[in-house]
């Protein structure tokens, strides 16, 4: 669950209380949209206003005006970031000026020191652009006291990583990422073989939407999460193999891929129900939307090394 789920339930309960009846989802959508528009018109650009827009979208995702609501949500989110986190907008602008994907390191409070060390090593290697470190927490906050650490309003536990990733992509897609983004795990190391060539790096990502080391076997380890989770989850991952996906250690998403992914997530957040593996979730959703992974090990392109162990298992006899 997201930290906002409880607030959503409280709002729906209040709507039903005021109506003295159980409300159907289109009615909830109309009330949430009306309140969103009212708060927006009054200049109340905050987390509650953003939440109301998202409620209006997912409560009736097939409504005729959902595209307009999504556009309004993105506009308000952009304004919220510009007002509250101008340095985040400036970082995105720096990457865009170089036509480079946004370098994003996913971590958690437990491994934050490790992520900060990687960010320090990666900054001079990646043309002077300092990576953004992502952790989870109760609210959206940016800390620039030691590197750049962006807290996303998602639980920081292992099993919440799919939500942490999708919420991050939603935010980054809304505020820029015209050249896409690089998802990087915090256990990555810079190889330092030779300076990267800016034009070569740009050209690698210029014509693809989704790229990384493809995991193509249906015989992946369905108990990979054992010993990593902080809450009670099913002992075995229960979703089917759909299509190859990019290994989560490092992969690339274009602006188009981010837009498709997050538009679907805004409408149908249930796409992450039962999900434990963020990289597979990204691949599954993009495959359903007509985007398949291009199999290129980005460790070679970026001259980095990941500690990601093999996740495949031998097929049963």
C-alpha positions in Angstrom: 0.0 0.0 0.0 1.0 3.6 -0.6 1.0 6.0 2.4 -1.8 7.8 0.6 -4.2 4.8 0.5 -5.5 5.6 4.0 -6.2 9.2 3.1 -8.0 8.1 0.0 -10.2 5.8 2.0 -10.9 8.6 4.5 -11.9 10.9 1.6 -14.2 8.2 0.0 -15.8 7.6 3.5 -16.4 11.3 3.8 -18.0 11.5 0.4 -20.3 8.6 1.2 -21.2 10.1 4.6 -22.2 13.4 3.0 -24.3 11.6 0.4 -25.8 9.3 3.0 -25.3 6.3 0.7 -22.6 4.1 -0.8 -21.2 5.8 -3.9 -20.4 4.1 -7.2 -17.0 4.8 -8.7 -18.2 7.3 -11.4 -19.8 9.3 -8.6 -16.6 9.3 -6.6 -14.7 10.4 -9.7 -17.1 13.4 -10.2 -16.7 14.5 -6.6 -12.9 14.1 -6.5 -12.6 16.0 -9.8 -14.8 18.8 -8.6 -12.8 19.2 -5.4 -9.5 19.0 -7.4 -10.6 21.7 -9.7 -11.8 23.9 -6.8 -8.5 23.6 -4.9 -6.5 24.1 -8.1 -8.5 27.3 -8.9 -7.9 28.5 -5.4 -4.1 28.0 -5.7 -4.0 25.1 -3.3 -1.2 23.1 -5.1 -0.3 20.4 -2.5 -0.3 16.7 -2.0 -4.0 16.5 -1.3 -4.8 18.3 -4.5 -2.6 15.9 -6.4 -4.2 13.0 -4.6 -7.7 14.1 -5.6 -6.7 14.2 -9.3 -5.4 10.6 -9.1 -8.6 9.5 -7.4 -10.6 10.9 -10.2 -8.4 9.1 -12.8 -8.3 5.6 -11.2 -11.9 5.6 -9.9 -13.2 5.8 -13.5 -10.2 5.1 -15.9 -12.3 4.6 -19.0 -14.2 7.9 -18.7 -14.1 10.1 -21.7 -12.3 13.0 -20.1 -9.5 11.0 -18.3 -6.8 12.2 -20.8 -7.7 15.8 -19.8 -7.6 14.9 -16.1 -4.2 13.3 -16.5 -2.9 16.4 -18.3 -4.2 18.6 -15.5 -2.6 16.3 -12.9 0.8 16.5 -14.7 0.5 20.3 -14.9 -0.2 20.6 -11.2 2.6 18.1 -10.4 5.1 20.2 -12.4 4.0 23.3 -10.6 4.3 21.6 -7.2 7.9 20.5 -8.0 8.8 24.0 -9.3 7.4 25.6 -6.2 8.7 23.2 -3.5 11.8 21.6 -5.1 13.3 23.9 -7.6 16.7 22.1 -7.4 15.0 19.0 -8.6 13.7 20.8 -11.7 17.2 22.3 -12.2 18.8 18.9 -12.1 16.4 17.6 -14.8 17.1 20.7 -16.8 20.9 20.0 -16.5 20.4 16.5 -18.0 18.2 17.8 -20.7 20.7 20.4 -21.7 23.2 17.6 -22.3 20.6 15.4 -23.9 21.4 12.6 -21.4 19.1 10.2 -19.6 18.5 11.1 -16.0 20.8 8.9 -13.8 18.6 7.5 -10.9 20.0 5.3 -8.2 17.3 3.3 -6.3 18.2 2.6 -2.7 16.7 2.6 0.8 17.6 4.1 4.2 19.5 1.0 5.2 21.9 1.2 2.2 21.9 5.0 1.8 25.6 5.4 2.6 26.4 2.8 -0.2 24.2 4.7 -2.6 25.9 8.0 -1.8 29.3 6.5 -2.4 28.1 5.3 -5.8 26.7 8.7 -6.6 30.1 10.3 -5.8 31.9 7.9 -8.1 29.4 8.1 -10.9 29.2 12.0 -11.0 32.6 12.6 -12.7 32.2 9.5 -14.8 28.7 10.6 -16.1 29.8 14.0 -17.5 29.5 15.8 -14.2 25.8 15.0 -13.6 25.2 13.9 -10.1 22.7 11.0 -9.9 19.5 11.3 -8.0 19.2 8.7 -5.1 15.7 7.5 -4.5 14.4 6.2 -1.1 11.0 5.7 0.3 9.3 7.5 3.2 6.1 9.2 4.3 6.2 12.2 2.0 7.8 13.7 -1.1 11.0 15.5 0.1 14.4 16.4 -1.4 17.6 16.4 0.7 20.7 17.9 -0.9 22.8 18.1 2.3 24.9 15.0 1.2 24.4 14.3 -2.5 20.8 14.4 -3.9 18.4 12.1 -2.0 14.8 12.2 -3.1 12.2 10.6 -0.8 9.2 9.2 -2.6 6.0 8.7 -0.6 6.2 4.9 -0.7 7.2 2.4 2.0 11.0 1.8 2.0 10.8 -2.0 2.4 12.0 -4.4 -0.3 8.5 -5.5 -1.3 7.4 -1.9 -2.0 10.1 -1.4 -4.7 7.7 -1.8 -7.6 5.6 1.2 -6.2 8.8 3.1 -5.5 10.0 2.7 -9.1 6.6 3.5 -10.7 6.1 6.5 -8.6 9.5 7.8 -9.4 9.0 7.3 -13.1 5.7 9.1 -12.8 7.4 12.1 -11.2 10.4 12.2 -13.5 8.2 11.8 -16.6 6.0 14.7 -15.5 8.8 17.1 -14.9 11.0 16.3 -17.9 13.1 13.3 -18.8 13.0 14.2 -22.5 16.1 12.0 -23.0 14.7 9.2 -20.8 16.2 7.8 -17.7 18.7 5.2 -16.4 17.6 3.0 -13.5 20.6 2.0 -11.5 20.9 -0.3 -8.4 22.9 0.9 -5.4 25.3 -2.0 -5.6 26.8 -0.8 -8.9 30.5 0.1 -9.3 32.2 2.4 -11.8 34.9 0.6 -13.8 36.9 3.6 -14.9 38.4 1.9 -18.0 38.3 5.2 -20.0 36.4 8.4 -20.2 32.9 8.0 -21.6 32.3 9.7 -25.0 29.3 12.0 -24.8 28.2 11.5 -28.4 28.6 7.7 -28.2 26.5 7.6 -25.0 23.8 9.8 -26.5 23.7 7.7 -29.7 23.2 4.4 -27.7 19.9 5.7 -26.4 18.7 7.8 -29.3 16.6 5.3 -31.1 15.4 2.8 -28.5 12.6 2.9 -25.9 13.6 0.2 -23.4 17.0 -1.3 -23.2 19.1 -3.5 -20.9 20.3 -7.0 -20.3 17.2 -9.1 -21.2 16.1 -11.9 -18.9 14.3 -14.2 -21.3 13.8 -17.5 -19.4 10.4 -18.4 -17.9 12.4 -20.4 -15.3 13.2 -17.5 -13.1 13.6 -17.9 -9.3 10.1 -17.5 -7.9 11.5 -17.4 -4.3 14.0 -14.6 -5.0 12.3 -12.4 -2.4 12.7 -14.8 0.4 14.6 -13.3 3.3 14.4 -9.8 1.8 10.8 -8.8 2.8 9.8 -7.0 6.0 6.1 -7.9 5.8 4.2 -11.2 5.2 4.1 -12.0 1.6 3.4 -15.2 -0.4 6.4 -17.6 -0.4 6.4 -17.8 -4.2 6.0 -15.2 -6.8 2.7 -16.1 -8.6 2.6 -14.2 -11.9 3.3 -15.8 -15.3 6.2 -15.3 -17.5 4.9 -12.7 -20.1 7.9 -11.6 -22.1 11.6 -10.8 -21.7 12.4 -7.9 -19.4 15.5 -5.8 -18.6 17.4 -6.9 -15.5 16.8 -4.4 -12.8 20.5 -3.8 -12.0 20.6 -1.1 -14.8 18.2 -0.4 -17.7 17.1 2.5 -19.8 13.6 3.9 -20.5 12.9 6.6 -23.1 10.5 9.5 -22.6 7.9 7.6 -24.7 8.3 4.4 -22.6 8.0 6.4 -19.4 4.8 8.2 -20.6 3.2 4.9 -21.7 4.2 3.2 -18.5 3.0 5.9 -16.1 -0.2 6.7 -18.0 -1.2 3.0 -17.6 -0.2 3.1 -13.9 -2.3 6.2 -13.2 -5.3 4.5 -14.8 -4.7 1.0 -13.5 -2.5 0.9 -10.4 -3.7 -2.6 -9.9 -1.1 -3.6 -12.5 1.3 -3.8 -9.5 -1.0 -6.0 -7.4 0.9 -9.0 -6.2 4.1 -7.7 -7.8 7.5 -8.2 -6.1 10.0 -7.7 -8.9 10.0 -4.2 -10.3 12.0 -5.0 -13.4 9.6 -7.7 -14.4 6.7 -5.4 -13.7 8.1 -2.8 -16.0 8.8 -5.3 -18.8 5.3 -6.9 -18.5 3.5 -3.5 -18.6 5.6 -2.2 -21.5 5.1 -5.5 -23.5 1.3 -5.1 -23.1 1.6 -1.6 -24.4 3.7 -2.6 -27.5 7.2 -1.9 -26.2 9.7 -4.8 -25.9 13.2 -4.7 -24.4 16.2 -4.3 -26.6 18.9 -6.7 -25.3 22.0 -4.6 -24.7 24.1 -4.9 -21.5 24.4 -1.3 -20.4 27.2 -2.2 -18.1 29.4 -2.3 -21.2 28.0 1.0 -22.6 28.4 2.9 -19.3 31.6 1.1 -18.1 30.0 0.1 -14.8 29.8 -3.2 -13.0 26.8 -4.5 -11.1 26.8 -7.2 -8.4 23.5 -8.6 -9.6 23.6 -12.4 -9.2 22.0 -14.8 -11.6 18.2 -15.0 -11.1 17.4 -17.9 -13.5 17.0 -21.5 -12.4 17.3 -24.7 -14.4 14.1 -26.0 -15.9 12.7 -29.0 -14.1 13.4 -32.3 -15.7 
